[in-house]
Every structure is written in structure tokens, then in C-alpha cells.
Amino acid sequence: MTVLKKVILLGRADVSQIAEDLPLDKSVVSRHLTFLSEAGILNRTKIGKQVFYEPDPQNILKRFQAIIDGVQQVIANCCPIVFPFQK
């Protein structure tokens, strides 16, 4: 979560900028960025030898909405009387 938060705060940045001031090794930050990029949370752009990362707001919102929808479905199935917010 620390890496994602830093990218969101910076906007667009390379791994060195993102790793700066974080309590993680640059290699660990790089692995996190790769994972977040493969998950569609971050966009990855290579310019020359540098790789830049930036948040993908639309995909982040879609993923959060999918989580909310899943939780609503689970709650609706287990506790329909307690859960009045069904769609």
C-alpha cells in the first residue's frame, strides 16, 4: 500500500523517485510496481531506458467497485435482514 500511495501522490514517476524516502529497497519497490502494473492498477510507460509508472484511475475505480459489489453480494446472501442496501 505504501508504494501505491507514493505513486498516487507523485502522479507519474520512475522507480527511483518512488523508492526515495520509502523504507524499502529499490528492488522491492520495483517488484511492487510490476505487480501493480500487471494488475492494471498502474500504467507503465517506457521512454528510452527509463520506466515511468502512473495510476490508472478508471481501472482503480472499477476494481474498488468490484470489491464493493462482491461484499454486498456476500452480505446480502448471509444477512438479508441486516443489509437493506441491495440494488
C-alpha positions in Angstrom: 0.0 0.0 0.0 2.9 2.4 0.7 4.2 2.1 -2.9 0.7 2.7 -4.4 0.2 5.7 -2.1 3.5 7.1 -3.2 2.7 6.7 -6.9 -0.7 8.4 -6.4 1.0 11.3 -4.6 3.7 11.7 -7.3 1.4 11.2 -10.3 4.0 10.0 -12.8 7.4 8.8 -11.6 10.2 6.3 -12.2 11.2 3.6 -9.7 14.0 5.8 -8.2 11.6 8.7 -7.5 9.0 6.3 -6.0 11.6 4.5 -3.8 13.0 7.7 -2.5 12.2 8.1 1.3 10.5 4.7 1.4 11.6 2.2 4.0 12.0 -0.5 1.2 14.9 -1.5 -1.0 14.6 -0.2 -4.6 14.3 -3.9 -5.8 11.3 -4.4 -3.5 9.6 -1.3 -4.8 10.3 -2.4 -8.4 8.6 -5.8 -7.7 5.6 -4.0 -6.2 5.4 -1.7 -9.2 5.5 -4.7 -11.6 2.7 -6.4 -9.6 0.5 -3.3 -9.6 1.1 -2.7 -13.3 0.2 -6.3 -14.2 -2.9 -6.0 -12.1 -3.9 -2.9 -14.1 -3.7 -0.5 -11.2 -0.7 1.4 -12.7 0.1 2.3 -16.2 3.7 1.6 -17.2 5.4 3.6 -19.9 9.0 3.0 -21.1 10.9 6.0 -22.5 14.4 5.1 -23.5 15.8 3.1 -20.6 13.5 4.7 -18.0 10.2 3.2 -17.0 7.6 5.5 -15.6 4.5 4.5 -13.6 1.3 6.4 -13.0 -2.1 5.5 -11.5 -4.9 4.2 -13.8 -7.8 6.0 -12.1 -10.5 4.3 -14.2 -9.2 0.8 -13.5 -8.7 1.5 -9.8 -12.3 2.7 -9.5 -13.5 -0.4 -11.4 -11.6 -2.7 -9.1 -12.9 -1.0 -5.9 -16.4 -1.2 -7.3 -16.0 -4.9 -8.0 -14.8 -5.4 -4.4 -17.9 -3.4 -3.1 -20.2 -5.4 -5.3 -18.7 -8.7 -4.1 -19.0 -7.7 -0.4 -22.6 -6.6 -0.9 -23.5 -9.9 -2.5 -21.9 -11.9 0.3 -23.7 -9.8 3.0 -27.0 -10.0 1.1 -26.7 -13.8 1.0 -25.8 -14.3 4.6 -27.7 -11.5 6.3 -30.5 -10.2 4.1 -32.5 -8.6 7.0 -29.5 -6.7 8.3 -28.4 -5.5 4.8 -31.0 -3.0 3.4 -28.7 -1.6 0.7 -29.3 -4.1 -2.1 -29.5 -2.8 -5.6 
